[in-house]
């Protein structure tokens, strides 16, 4: 518990004293701040959602690789930070590449799949990696970023034929920046600010195909999440039908109290009951306070003999899949594949 409190303090200080302060300084000079606000897959000395959510343009990245579940994950993290905090633009370092995976072989036909996947992850502004200045047209291939990155400039052999490709990217970004992201589920991430954030294939409760989700930080939930017409709603306008709790047996008392308020107001929350607080702070409100409140909220809902508990206008669910819950509620798919398409 002491170590958890130390790490939580470090996370809060980095977020407040660096990301938030840099944003404030930028605004003081009439500037906006963009930042790739995450560490690896989300594990690090700060909460990636809160840290990246401090800036004007949260920015992810994706690489010209085959393991899409990993290299698109930063885009999902930063898109979630933007959606939950009302940031309309989600940038991404686009088409980055290792030396052996580049070598001037890329072209728009091969890159479109990556761009479309990034747009589906929430990105709506591409920052090309890398576009080197080419001052001499009689030097081929010209200036490069060493042997790193995708060589994306006017010395590419396909450059003169690329206008339709760039018009397509511009149109996609234009439209996506003006819409509001829609997601059925918000996955609450673990408290503390140092947990590795789950990729889509490692979510606590699997996400059915054809539906979308956001990751949401405990700080955002605490700061302003309410229930409007049965949906979990944030001040940013983002709203969700369901909340899924992170795996594990710990939760701080203030967060558990907030979840209780949301359920009684009509929210549906999926997850198992916490058993204790991860923090020493709970000793000031009674060592058993978390367990007692969890027992009050979950009751006999153990995911086996009883799979849900009604509480106020809402309910807590355990032991059911998201697909079962969506079918019970009659929630339509966000995206459906036509039968005759590959």
C-alpha positions in Angstrom: 0.0 0.0 0.0 2.8 2.4 0.8 4.5 1.6 -2.6 1.1 2.1 -4.4 0.7 5.6 -2.7 4.3 6.5 -3.7 3.7 5.6 -7.3 0.3 7.3 -7.4 1.9 10.5 -6.0 4.6 10.4 -8.7 1.9 9.9 -11.4 -0.1 12.9 -10.2 3.0 15.1 -9.9 4.2 14.3 -13.5 0.7 14.9 -14.9 0.2 18.2 -13.0 3.7 19.6 -13.1 4.7 18.7 -16.6 1.8 18.0 -19.0 -0.6 20.4 -17.4 2.0 23.1 -16.8 3.4 22.8 -20.4 -0.1 23.2 -21.8 -0.7 26.3 -19.6 2.6 27.8 -20.7 1.8 27.1 -24.4 -1.6 28.8 -24.1 0.0 31.8 -22.5 2.0 32.3 -25.7 -1.0 31.7 -28.0 0.1 28.1 -28.9 -1.5 24.7 -28.6 0.4 21.7 -27.3 0.5 18.2 -28.8 2.1 15.2 -27.1 2.5 11.5 -27.4 1.4 11.0 -23.9 1.9 7.4 -23.1 4.7 5.0 -22.2 5.1 1.7 -24.1 1.6 0.0 -23.9 0.5 2.4 -21.2 2.6 1.3 -18.3 4.9 4.0 -16.9 5.3 6.5 -14.1 2.1 8.2 -15.0 -1.5 7.5 -16.0 -1.4 7.8 -19.8 -5.1 8.8 -20.1 -4.8 11.6 -17.6 -1.3 12.7 -18.8 -2.2 12.7 -22.5 -5.6 14.2 -21.8 -4.0 17.4 -20.5 -2.8 18.6 -23.9 -4.8 20.1 -26.8 -3.9 17.5 -29.4 -3.2 14.0 -27.9 -1.1 12.0 -30.3 -0.6 8.3 -30.8 1.5 6.4 -33.3 1.3 3.4 -35.7 4.0 1.6 -37.5 4.3 -0.2 -40.9 4.3 -3.6 -39.1 2.2 -6.7 -39.0 1.3 -6.9 -35.2 -1.6 -4.5 -35.4 -2.9 -5.3 -31.9 0.2 -3.7 -30.4 1.2 -0.9 -32.8 -2.3 0.7 -33.0 -2.7 0.6 -29.2 -1.2 4.0 -28.6 -3.8 5.4 -31.0 -6.6 3.9 -28.9 -5.1 5.3 -25.7 -4.8 8.8 -27.0 -8.2 8.7 -28.8 -9.8 7.6 -25.5 -8.0 10.5 -23.7 -9.4 12.9 -26.3 -12.9 11.5 -26.3 -13.3 11.5 -22.5 -11.9 15.1 -22.2 -13.5 16.7 -25.2 -10.5 17.1 -27.5 -11.8 17.1 -31.1 -8.4 16.2 -32.8 -6.5 13.0 -32.3 -3.2 13.0 -34.1 -0.9 10.0 -34.9 2.7 9.6 -36.0 1.8 7.8 -39.1 3.5 5.0 -41.1 6.7 4.8 -39.0 8.9 2.0 -40.1 12.1 0.1 -39.2 14.9 0.3 -41.8 14.5 -3.2 -43.1 10.7 -2.8 -43.3 10.9 0.4 -45.4 13.6 0.5 -48.1 11.5 2.6 -50.4 9.0 -0.2 -51.0 5.8 1.5 -49.7 3.1 3.0 -51.9 -0.4 4.3 -51.3 -2.0 1.0 -52.2 -0.1 -0.7 -49.4 -0.5 2.2 -46.9 -4.3 2.6 -47.2 -5.0 -0.4 -45.0 -3.0 1.1 -42.2 -4.6 4.6 -42.5 -8.1 3.1 -42.5 -7.3 1.0 -39.4 -5.9 4.1 -37.6 -9.1 6.1 -38.5 -11.1 3.2 -37.0 -9.1 3.5 -33.8 -10.1 7.1 -33.4 -7.3 9.0 -35.2 -8.3 12.0 -37.3 -5.1 13.7 -38.1 -2.0 12.0 -39.6 1.5 13.3 -39.0 3.7 11.7 -41.6 6.8 10.0 -40.5 8.9 11.1 -42.1 8.6 13.8 -44.7 12.1 15.2 -45.3 12.8 18.5 -47.0 13.8 17.9 -50.6 15.5 21.1 -51.9 17.3 19.5 -54.8 15.2 17.7 -57.5 18.4 16.5 -59.3 19.5 14.5 -56.3 17.8 11.1 -56.0 16.5 9.9 -53.6 17.5 13.1 -51.9 17.4 14.0 -48.2 16.2 11.2 -45.8 15.7 10.7 -42.1 18.8 8.5 -42.2 17.6 4.9 -42.9 14.6 5.3 -40.5 10.9 5.8 -41.2 8.8 5.8 -44.3 10.4 8.0 -47.0 7.4 10.1 -47.8 8.3 13.0 -50.0 8.2 14.3 -53.6 11.2 12.2 -54.6 9.1 9.0 -54.3 8.5 7.4 -57.7 4.7 7.5 -57.2 4.5 11.1 -56.0 3.1 12.6 -59.2 0.3 10.1 -59.1 -0.6 10.5 -55.5 -3.2 13.4 -55.6 -6.3 11.1 -55.3 -4.6 9.3 -52.3 -4.0 12.6 -50.5 -7.5 13.9 -51.3 -8.9 10.7 -49.7 -6.8 11.2 -46.5 -7.8 14.9 -46.3 -11.5 14.1 -46.7 -11.4 11.4 -44.1 -9.7 13.7 -41.6 -12.0 16.6 -42.4 -15.1 14.5 -41.7 -13.8 12.7 -38.6 -12.7 15.9 -36.9 -16.3 17.2 -37.1 -18.1 14.2 -35.8 -18.4 12.9 -32.3 -17.1 9.4 -31.5 -19.7 6.9 -30.5 -18.9 4.0 -28.2 -21.1 1.4 -26.4 -18.7 0.6 -23.5 -16.2 2.4 -21.3 -13.5 0.3 -19.8 -12.4 1.8 -16.5 -8.6 1.4 -16.1 -6.9 0.4 -12.9 -6.1 3.2 -10.4 -2.6 4.2 -9.5 -1.3 5.7 -12.8 1.2 3.0 -13.6 -0.8 0.0 -14.9 -0.3 -1.3 -18.4 -3.4 -0.5 -20.4 -5.1 -3.5 -22.1 -5.1 -3.9 -25.9 -8.4 -4.9 -27.5 -7.6 -8.6 -27.4 -6.8 -8.4 -23.7 -9.8 -6.5 -22.3 -11.1 -7.6 -18.9 -14.4 -8.6 -20.6 -14.1 -9.3 -24.3 -15.5 -6.7 -26.7 -17.9 -8.2 -29.3 -17.2 -7.5 -33.0 -19.0 -4.6 -34.5 -18.9 -2.4 -31.4 -16.6 0.3 -30.1 -15.2 1.3 -26.7 -13.1 3.9 -24.9 -10.7 3.5 -22.0 -11.6 5.9 -19.2 -9.5 6.9 -16.3 -10.7 7.0 -12.7 -10.0 10.7 -12.5 -12.4 11.4 -15.3 -15.1 9.3 -13.7 -14.6 11.1 -10.4 -14.5 14.6 -11.9 -17.8 14.6 -13.8 -19.4 11.4 -14.9 -23.2 11.3 -14.4 -26.1 9.2 -15.7 -28.3 10.7 -18.3 -31.2 8.7 -19.7 -29.6 5.5 -18.5 -26.2 6.3 -20.2 -23.0 7.0 -18.4 -22.2 10.6 -19.6 -19.2 12.8 -19.4 -19.0 16.6 -19.6 -17.2 16.2 -23.0 -20.4 14.7 -24.4 -19.0 11.2 -24.6 -21.6 8.7 -23.3 -21.7 4.9 -22.9 -24.3 2.2 -22.3 -22.1 0.1 -20.0 -19.0 0.4 -17.8 -16.6 -2.5 -17.3 -14.4 -2.5 -14.2 -10.7 -3.5 -14.4 -9.7 -6.9 -13.1 -8.3 -7.2 -9.6 -9.4 -7.0 -6.0 -8.5 -3.4 -5.1 -10.3 -0.1 -5.4 -10.1 3.1 -3.4 -13.1 4.1 -1.3 -13.9 7.4 -3.1 -14.0 5.6 -6.5 -16.2 2.8 -5.1 -18.5 5.4 -3.6 -18.8 7.2 -7.0 -19.6 3.9 -8.7 -22.3 3.3 -6.2 -23.8 6.7 -7.0 -23.8 6.0 -10.7 -25.5 2.6 -10.3 -28.2 4.0 -8.1 -28.8 6.7 -10.8 -29.3 4.1 -13.5 -25.9 2.9 -14.7 -25.0 -0.7 -15.6 -21.6 -1.7 -14.4 -19.9 -5.0 -15.1 -17.2 -6.5 -12.9 -16.4 -8.4 -9.7 -16.5 -6.9 -6.2 -13.3 -5.3 -4.9 -12.1 -6.7 -1.6 -9.8 -3.9 -0.2 -8.2 -0.6 -0.9 -4.7 -0.4 -2.6 -3.9 2.7 -0.5 -3.0 3.4 3.1 -5.5 6.3 3.1 -8.3 3.8 3.8 -7.1 3.4 7.4 -8.5 6.8 8.2 -12.0 5.7 7.2 -11.9 2.2 8.6 -9.9 -0.7 7.2 -13.0 -2.6 6.2 -14.8 0.3 4.6 -14.2 -0.9 1.0 -15.3 -4.4 1.7 -18.4 -3.3 3.6 -19.5 -0.9 0.8 -18.7 -3.6 -1.9 -20.8 -6.1 -0.1 -23.6 -3.6 0.1 -23.4 -2.9 -3.7 -22.8 -6.4 -5.0 -25.0 -8.3 -2.5 -25.3 -11.9 -3.5 -24.1 -11.2 -7.1 -21.1 -13.6 -7.3 -21.2 -14.3 -11.0 -22.2 -17.9 -10.4 -25.4 -18.4 -8.5 -26.5 -14.8 -9.1 -25.2 -12.8 -12.1 -26.7 -9.4 -11.5 -28.0 -7.2 -8.7 -30.5 -4.4 -9.1 -29.7 -1.3 -7.1 -31.8 1.9 -7.4 -32.3 2.5 -11.1 -29.3 0.6 -12.3 -27.6 -2.8 -11.8 -24.2 -4.5 -11.2 -23.5 -7.5 -13.4 -21.0 -10.3 -13.0 -20.5 -13.5 -15.0 -22.3 -12.3 -18.2 -20.7 -11.5 -21.5 -21.1 -8.2 -23.1 -22.9 -9.9 -26.0 -25.5 -11.3 -23.6 -26.1 -7.9 -22.1 -26.4 -6.2 -25.5 -28.9 -8.9 -26.6 -31.0 -8.4 -23.4 -31.1 -4.6 -24.1 -31.7 -5.0 -27.8 -28.7 -2.7 -28.6 -28.0 -2.6 -32.4 -24.5 -3.1 -33.8 -22.4 0.0 -34.6 -20.9 -1.7 -37.7 -22.2 -4.7 -39.6 -20.4 -6.6 -42.4 -22.3 -7.4 -45.5 -22.4 -11.1 -46.2 -21.1 -10.9 -49.8 -18.0 -8.8 -48.9 -14.6 -10.4 -48.2 
